[in-house]
Amino acid sequence: MSKIDQDQLLRKLADDFINIANDQAEVQDKNIVNTSFMYAASRFCAYVAASSARNLEDFQGKQKQGIEFFSGEFQRMLESNMHNYEKVFQSSETLRYEEFMKKD
């Protein structure tokens, strides 16, 4: 799979998860939805790390490295998304929060 195809798939999958979270946020407190989303992501990251280990010793030996990797990636992505949301608050922009939340 090409890098472009991977990027398109990543964004499609992310949009699918975000749509589920948005649907839940219509009927649940968005802070609870957010916490459950982060918990689910952390569980899946732990699964990915565990499934790539040869055994318990290997898994335990690589936990710190895995946590640093996943934490760093999350921070990088969060910083990028926070920057993107700055447009919501810029008075010269006609884009408002609702535009970010629209479903295609």
C-alpha positions in Angstrom: 0.0 0.0 0.0 1.4 3.4 -1.0 2.0 6.2 1.6 -0.9 8.2 0.0 -3.2 5.2 0.3 -2.2 4.6 3.9 -2.9 8.3 4.7 -6.3 8.1 3.1 -7.2 4.9 5.0 -5.9 6.4 8.3 -8.1 9.5 7.8 -11.1 7.4 6.8 -10.8 5.2 9.8 -10.3 8.2 12.1 -13.4 9.8 10.6 -15.4 6.6 11.3 -14.3 6.6 14.9 -15.0 10.4 15.2 -18.5 9.9 13.8 -19.2 7.3 16.4 -17.9 9.7 19.1 -20.0 12.5 17.7 -23.1 10.4 17.7 -22.5 9.4 21.4 -21.8 13.1 22.3 -25.3 13.9 21.1 -26.8 11.8 23.9 -23.9 11.6 26.5 -21.7 14.1 28.2 -18.9 14.9 25.7 -16.3 14.7 28.5 -17.3 11.1 29.2 -17.3 10.3 25.5 -13.8 11.8 25.3 -12.5 9.8 28.3 -13.9 6.6 26.9 -12.4 7.3 23.5 -8.9 7.8 25.1 -9.4 4.7 27.2 -10.3 2.7 24.1 -7.3 4.0 22.2 -4.9 3.2 25.1 -6.4 -0.3 25.4 -5.8 -0.9 21.7 -2.3 0.5 21.9 -1.5 -1.9 24.7 -3.0 -4.8 22.6 -0.8 -3.8 19.6 2.3 -3.7 21.8 1.5 -7.0 23.5 0.7 -8.7 20.2 4.0 -7.7 18.8 6.0 -9.1 21.7 7.6 -12.5 21.6 6.8 -13.3 25.3 6.1 -11.7 28.6 9.7 -10.7 29.2 10.0 -9.1 25.8 6.7 -7.2 26.4 7.8 -6.0 29.9 11.2 -4.9 28.5 9.6 -2.8 25.8 6.7 -1.2 27.8 8.6 2.0 28.5 9.6 2.4 24.9 6.0 1.7 23.7 4.5 4.2 26.2 7.0 6.8 25.1 6.2 6.1 21.4 2.4 6.2 21.8 2.4 9.2 24.1 4.7 11.1 21.7 2.5 10.3 18.7 -0.6 11.3 20.6 1.0 14.6 21.7 2.1 15.3 18.1 -1.4 14.6 16.7 -3.1 16.6 19.5 -0.9 19.6 19.0 -1.7 19.5 15.2 -5.4 19.3 15.8 -5.3 22.0 18.5 -3.6 24.2 15.9 -6.3 23.4 13.3 -9.0 24.4 15.8 -7.5 27.8 16.2 -9.4 28.7 13.0 -12.6 28.5 15.0 -11.5 31.5 17.1 -10.1 33.7 14.4 -12.5 36.5 13.7 -11.4 36.8 10.1 -12.6 33.2 9.5 -16.2 32.4 8.7 -15.6 28.9 9.9 -17.3 28.1 13.2 -17.2 25.1 15.5 -20.2 23.5 13.9 -18.4 23.3 10.6 -15.8 21.0 12.3 -18.6 18.8 13.6 -20.5 18.3 10.3 -20.9 14.8 9.1 -20.4 14.1 5.4 
